[in-house]
Amino acid sequence: MDYNAKLDDALARLHEEGRYRTFIDIERKQGNYPHAVWTTPEGDQKNITVWCGNDYLGMGQHPVVLEAMHEALDATGAGSGGTRNISGTTVYHKRLEAELADLHGKEDALLFTSAYIANDATLSTLPRLFPGLIIYSDALNHASMIEGIRRNGGEKRIFKHNDLDDLRAKLAADDPAAPKLIAFESVYSMDGDFGPLKELCDIADEFGALTYCDEVHAVGMYGPRGGGIAERDGLLGRIDMFNGTLAKAFGVMGGYIAASAKLCDAVRSYAPGFIFTTSLPPAVAAGAAASVAHLKGDQDLRDQQQTQAKILKMRLRGLGLPIIDHGSHIVPLIVGDPVHTQKLSDMLLQDFGIYVQPINFPTVPRGTERLRFTPSPVHGPKEMDALVKALDGLWSHCALNRAELAG
């Protein structure tokens, strides 16, 4: 077997389809976000503006967060020292879990090293806790949810995206006595559309199902204290389990679930993805706790971000560029071809100092390749003008369609 030839074939397929991904070497500068420095393949350094970061509110640069991390680093050192069960639980981890439980109106929360691991570990463990469990999963759920559900060995049903009738039909077709769980997201990050949370809770009540809501792209961003779409819509008490991240709006790193104390205890005790993983460094936990606490009282920052997103969508729509607008903070600009999407990304970076990564299959369906912009409160008029002008010129240069998509 020529293993190298097999690797060459696999990588060549990605190049041929225009889906080969490259890393861009960028360095964020403290206090200067969204500006950064790009080290080109030739070794030159150029100033750029980041338009595709998930640090939605700039909290990764916030003095409150940095101060908390410095204090914890000086007090405890770099690493956590082990798994939570052995030596990796500290006052910083417990403080963060208390902040997160309070954020979601739950009895407890459980930290993981990422929201991906939190989804995977929890959803793959639940059938061990509820034998015979059937999980009903939205067709556009994140890869981490899909992987956790796939690995759990239990029954699963995939319902059409946000299709309540399809979900109800699938629930009705199964054994009424079987334990059931409906898994969905509050904000779907590729199109920026919302899940119908109230209606999903109503259906769950009708069929006696548990609810599992991924709020990764909504925590910190929506609700009077940043508790997500469920908080915004008054549904915290109707959803059994939340998944969230500390690496997007909160600007740090890590993931978690928030639920009843008993459920968190069971996942803590049974999930290999939790049991055998070294815990977050204390400094990271301290920074995340400071960020969560701060955003509970900083509605102005959320309002600024929403305003910036609305302005960008309005300006791009005014140019006839094919954006999708479901009213969230995410701004997808559809290109529809992987090669063109990559070319636009390259030209924006090289010619205009604007960094936005292409989004291709399998992250989105073929034919819907896109550039996805995530404006933040620190993207000012100057940065906005430069982006809009560059996109207008490149769209004409590449002779791309300006017919707006139905959003």
PADO-855658 format. One line per 10 residues: number of its first residue (from 1); for each residue z, x, y of C-alpha. Coordinates in Angstrom, 3 decimals. Example, Ala and Ser with C-alpha at 12.3 -4.5 7.8 and 13.67 -1.06 7.14 Angstrom:
REM residues 2
1 = 7.800 12.300 -4.500; 7.140 13.670 -1.060 .
***
This chain:
REM residues 407
1 = 0.000 0.000 0.000; -1.015 1.380 3.417; 1.871 0.055 5.494; 0.631 1.612 8.715; -2.725 -0.145 8.301; -0.913 -3.477 7.938; 0.979 -2.818 11.148; -2.254 -1.857 12.889; -3.844 -5.129 11.745; -0.899 -7.214 12.956 .
11 = -0.882 -5.584 16.395; -4.676 -5.701 16.674; -4.600 -9.479 16.193; -2.336 -9.828 19.203; -4.607 -7.634 21.314; -7.693 -9.621 20.257; -6.054 -12.925 21.187; -4.804 -11.573 24.506; -1.186 -12.163 23.424; 0.050 -8.583 23.167 .
21 = 3.183 -8.241 25.277; 4.150 -5.187 27.274; 7.434 -4.268 28.903; 7.418 -3.668 32.634; 9.840 -0.949 33.689; 11.741 -2.423 36.630; 15.055 -1.591 38.251; 16.959 -4.171 40.215; 18.748 -2.876 43.279; 22.271 -4.113 43.924 .
31 = 22.372 -6.425 46.915; 18.576 -6.496 47.221; 17.566 -9.121 44.660; 14.844 -10.457 44.183; 13.393 -7.099 45.191; 13.195 -4.352 42.594; 11.457 -1.053 41.887; 8.625 -0.843 39.355; 7.924 2.451 37.619; 4.205 2.373 36.823 .
41 = 2.727 3.812 33.607; 1.664 6.808 35.706; 5.264 7.396 36.793; 4.889 6.164 40.376; 7.537 3.892 41.906; 6.552 0.755 43.796; 8.602 -1.970 45.460; 8.067 -5.400 43.924; 9.436 -8.945 44.159; 10.644 -10.568 40.943 .
51 = 9.507 -14.202 40.566; 10.215 -14.817 36.879; 13.885 -13.874 36.497; 16.413 -16.230 34.933; 19.140 -15.146 37.350; 18.430 -18.466 39.048; 21.107 -18.240 41.738; 21.351 -14.476 42.212; 24.850 -14.430 40.701; 24.079 -11.143 38.938 .
61 = 24.395 -9.550 42.385; 27.242 -11.678 43.737; 30.270 -9.745 45.090; 32.720 -12.048 43.268; 31.112 -11.210 39.939; 30.773 -7.487 40.592; 34.369 -7.180 41.745; 35.680 -8.917 38.618; 33.597 -6.650 36.390; 34.726 -3.491 38.175 .
71 = 38.374 -4.513 37.851; 38.058 -5.270 34.140; 36.109 -2.082 33.467; 38.721 0.026 35.205; 41.517 -1.799 33.385; 40.126 -1.902 29.845; 37.196 0.476 29.446; 33.692 -0.296 28.221; 33.743 -1.986 24.814; 35.726 -4.793 23.244 .
81 = 36.700 -2.772 20.189; 35.529 -5.109 17.452; 34.953 -8.654 16.316; 37.108 -11.437 17.699; 38.997 -11.680 14.392; 39.861 -7.990 14.227; 40.391 -6.491 17.670; 37.868 -8.012 20.038; 39.799 -10.882 21.615; 41.235 -10.208 25.065 .
91 = 42.706 -12.170 27.934; 39.231 -12.028 29.536; 37.615 -13.805 26.595; 40.280 -16.501 26.546; 40.037 -16.975 30.309; 36.267 -17.396 30.061; 36.533 -19.904 27.214; 39.054 -21.915 29.235; 36.694 -21.951 32.240; 33.806 -23.133 30.030 .
101 = 35.817 -25.838 28.289; 36.890 -27.133 31.695; 33.293 -26.975 32.969; 32.079 -29.293 30.208; 35.162 -31.491 29.994; 35.919 -30.365 26.442; 39.071 -29.238 24.673; 37.760 -25.804 23.818; 34.827 -23.391 23.934; 33.714 -20.527 21.725 .
111 = 31.956 -17.386 22.971; 28.977 -15.679 21.341; 26.936 -12.650 22.365; 24.019 -14.894 23.397; 23.067 -18.552 23.575; 20.465 -17.841 20.868; 23.212 -16.691 18.495; 25.415 -19.618 19.535; 22.681 -22.107 18.603; 21.674 -20.318 15.431 .
121 = 25.218 -19.754 14.186; 26.477 -23.245 15.002; 23.535 -25.292 13.760; 23.266 -23.255 10.560; 26.982 -23.777 9.873; 27.365 -27.503 10.558; 26.116 -28.678 7.115; 28.942 -26.669 5.553; 31.366 -28.644 7.689; 29.647 -32.009 7.163 .
131 = 28.109 -32.028 3.650; 24.893 -34.032 3.481; 24.330 -33.719 7.242; 20.880 -34.737 8.514; 19.834 -33.096 11.779; 17.307 -34.865 14.034; 15.693 -32.271 16.276; 13.410 -32.736 19.279; 9.985 -31.206 18.592; 10.229 -28.932 21.641 .
141 = 13.712 -27.577 21.012; 14.215 -23.859 21.584; 13.413 -21.344 18.839; 17.124 -20.632 18.369; 17.808 -24.279 17.534; 14.821 -24.415 15.202; 15.971 -21.270 13.416; 19.538 -22.485 13.006; 18.393 -25.831 11.645; 15.839 -24.174 9.336 .
151 = 18.416 -21.807 7.869; 21.173 -24.300 7.219; 19.723 -25.589 3.955; 20.309 -29.216 4.901; 18.041 -32.131 5.689; 16.164 -32.172 8.969; 13.900 -34.577 10.800; 11.686 -33.564 13.738; 11.090 -36.342 16.261; 8.348 -36.314 18.883 .
161 = 9.384 -34.781 22.181; 11.586 -37.185 24.155; 10.255 -40.063 21.994; 13.162 -42.458 21.546; 11.211 -44.868 19.355; 10.256 -42.094 16.949; 13.873 -40.911 16.803; 15.176 -44.428 16.162; 12.625 -44.988 13.401; 13.622 -41.766 11.654 .
171 = 17.318 -42.582 11.899; 16.739 -46.098 10.584; 14.844 -44.773 7.567; 17.765 -42.654 6.347; 20.941 -43.537 4.467; 23.308 -45.247 6.937; 26.265 -43.513 5.278; 24.864 -39.975 5.691; 26.386 -37.825 8.442; 23.879 -37.344 11.260 .
181 = 23.416 -35.130 14.310; 20.842 -35.403 17.134; 19.932 -32.043 18.699; 18.165 -31.871 22.063; 17.958 -30.009 25.357; 18.758 -31.200 28.857; 16.066 -29.128 30.612; 13.080 -27.897 28.613; 12.237 -24.566 30.154; 8.479 -24.325 29.643 .
191 = 7.476 -27.584 31.376; 10.716 -28.073 33.306; 11.143 -31.655 32.078; 14.444 -33.399 31.346; 15.732 -34.902 28.129; 16.708 -38.610 28.279; 20.371 -37.856 27.701; 21.838 -41.331 28.245; 19.327 -42.987 25.935; 19.885 -40.315 23.289 .
201 = 23.636 -40.951 23.480; 23.020 -44.690 23.152; 20.975 -44.146 20.006; 23.626 -41.786 18.627; 26.261 -44.480 19.133; 24.018 -47.039 17.441; 23.612 -44.915 14.301; 26.978 -43.151 14.267; 25.462 -39.731 14.937; 26.936 -36.671 16.591 .
211 = 25.168 -35.228 19.640; 24.330 -31.568 20.308; 22.968 -30.726 23.755; 21.506 -27.370 24.789; 22.218 -27.025 28.539; 21.051 -23.405 28.791; 18.695 -23.966 31.729; 20.999 -26.448 33.463; 24.515 -24.984 33.468; 25.427 -23.738 36.907 .
221 = 22.365 -25.514 38.307; 23.136 -29.243 38.143; 26.179 -31.453 38.519; 28.884 -31.330 41.203; 30.545 -28.329 39.506; 27.527 -26.858 37.719; 28.293 -28.552 34.404; 24.635 -29.364 33.803; 22.613 -32.531 33.459; 25.340 -34.223 31.404 .
231 = 27.806 -33.729 34.250; 25.235 -34.852 36.822; 24.613 -38.051 34.849; 28.267 -38.745 33.981; 27.795 -38.115 30.259; 30.208 -35.256 29.508; 32.409 -37.478 27.376; 29.519 -38.867 25.335; 28.116 -35.564 24.057; 30.002 -33.919 21.210 .
241 = 28.739 -30.338 21.447; 27.261 -28.312 24.275; 25.437 -25.019 24.068; 25.140 -22.888 27.173; 24.361 -19.407 28.425; 26.061 -16.967 30.749; 22.837 -14.999 31.288; 20.861 -17.342 33.532; 22.489 -19.245 36.418; 25.774 -17.389 35.851 .
251 = 23.960 -14.059 36.080; 25.771 -12.086 33.382; 25.400 -12.190 29.571; 26.532 -14.196 26.555; 26.417 -17.703 25.139; 28.858 -20.348 23.991; 29.500 -23.765 22.573; 31.939 -26.259 24.089; 33.344 -29.077 21.957; 36.579 -30.408 20.503 .
261 = 39.238 -27.861 19.606; 38.872 -28.771 15.939; 35.104 -28.291 15.906; 35.281 -24.961 17.740; 37.967 -23.835 15.298; 35.792 -24.776 12.319; 32.731 -22.932 13.674; 34.944 -19.925 14.495; 36.216 -19.931 10.934; 32.951 -20.526 9.051 .
271 = 29.988 -19.163 11.082; 28.908 -15.656 9.961; 27.120 -15.195 13.299; 30.515 -15.374 14.966; 32.750 -13.781 12.352; 30.769 -10.569 11.895; 29.658 -9.882 15.486; 31.441 -7.585 17.924; 32.623 -9.593 20.907; 31.371 -9.326 24.463 .
281 = 32.724 -6.371 26.456; 35.764 -7.442 28.510; 34.015 -6.530 31.763; 31.158 -8.889 30.897; 33.576 -11.693 30.024; 35.466 -11.112 33.275; 32.275 -11.234 35.353; 31.098 -14.383 33.603; 34.457 -16.107 34.133; 34.339 -15.244 37.830 .
291 = 30.798 -16.591 38.081; 31.614 -19.868 36.328; 34.708 -20.368 38.490; 32.797 -19.596 41.688; 29.891 -21.926 40.952; 32.249 -24.825 40.304; 32.742 -24.868 44.073; 29.436 -23.583 45.465; 27.183 -26.626 45.736; 25.402 -25.040 48.692 .
301 = 23.910 -22.363 46.445; 22.571 -25.025 44.060; 21.126 -26.985 46.956; 19.379 -23.904 48.335; 17.771 -23.203 44.979; 16.494 -26.759 44.603; 15.068 -26.614 48.133; 13.194 -23.391 47.380; 11.734 -24.874 44.204; 10.574 -27.986 46.058 .
311 = 8.945 -25.906 48.796; 7.069 -23.728 46.308; 5.823 -26.731 44.329; 4.730 -28.508 47.494; 2.779 -25.482 48.721; 1.088 -24.807 45.395; 0.210 -28.474 44.993; -1.244 -28.439 48.492; -3.659 -25.726 47.356; -4.700 -27.796 44.357 .
321 = -3.164 -25.368 41.886; -2.327 -26.975 38.507; 1.457 -27.029 38.472; 3.663 -29.243 36.327; 6.438 -30.934 38.299; 9.151 -32.902 36.539; 11.650 -32.452 39.361; 13.536 -29.482 37.940; 13.953 -25.967 39.316; 11.232 -24.524 37.046 .
331 = 7.685 -24.140 38.413; 5.017 -23.771 35.676; 1.486 -22.912 36.846; -1.026 -23.646 34.084; -3.832 -21.145 33.490; -4.857 -22.281 30.020; -6.167 -18.993 28.629; -4.114 -15.995 27.406; -6.523 -13.349 28.699; -6.767 -14.913 32.152 .
341 = -2.999 -15.393 32.282; -2.388 -11.738 31.506; -5.036 -10.669 34.017; -3.459 -12.753 36.776; -0.048 -11.297 35.964; -1.464 -7.757 36.084; -3.260 -8.310 39.403; -0.223 -9.912 41.021; 1.872 -6.895 40.070; -0.621 -4.125 40.799 .
351 = -2.253 -5.509 43.925; 0.490 -7.591 45.524; 3.805 -6.261 44.189; 4.637 -9.656 42.688; 6.162 -9.678 39.207; 5.717 -12.738 36.984; 5.272 -12.450 33.244; 2.597 -14.454 31.368; 3.841 -17.150 28.991; 1.608 -17.401 25.922 .
361 = 1.617 -18.804 22.381; 3.896 -19.167 20.437; 6.264 -19.821 23.360; 3.870 -22.552 24.557; 0.962 -24.279 22.727; -2.433 -22.606 22.812; -4.478 -23.791 25.765; -1.395 -24.228 27.965; -0.769 -20.564 28.774; 0.932 -20.235 32.126 .
371 = 2.749 -18.302 34.774; 6.287 -19.644 35.217; 8.007 -19.125 38.559; 11.749 -19.391 39.069; 12.473 -19.427 42.818; 16.028 -18.655 43.869; 18.086 -18.983 47.059; 17.248 -15.359 47.894; 13.469 -15.872 47.814; 12.945 -16.278 51.540 .
381 = 9.956 -17.411 53.663; 8.440 -13.937 53.621; 8.458 -13.739 49.827; 7.219 -17.316 49.529; 4.304 -16.722 51.925; 3.255 -13.572 50.074; 3.279 -15.352 46.710; 1.336 -18.414 47.864; -1.281 -16.327 49.666; -1.752 -14.064 46.628 .
391 = -2.115 -16.978 44.207; -4.592 -18.751 46.474; -6.783 -15.666 46.708; -6.625 -14.792 43.012; -7.342 -18.375 41.940; -10.557 -18.260 43.958; -11.393 -14.720 42.831; -11.083 -15.714 39.172; -12.880 -19.060 39.718; -10.100 -21.034 38.084 .
401 = -9.801 -24.798 38.091; -7.872 -26.318 41.015; -7.686 -29.809 39.561; -3.983 -30.686 39.428; -2.461 -31.605 36.118; -0.639 -34.874 35.727; 2.978 -33.865 35.957 .
***
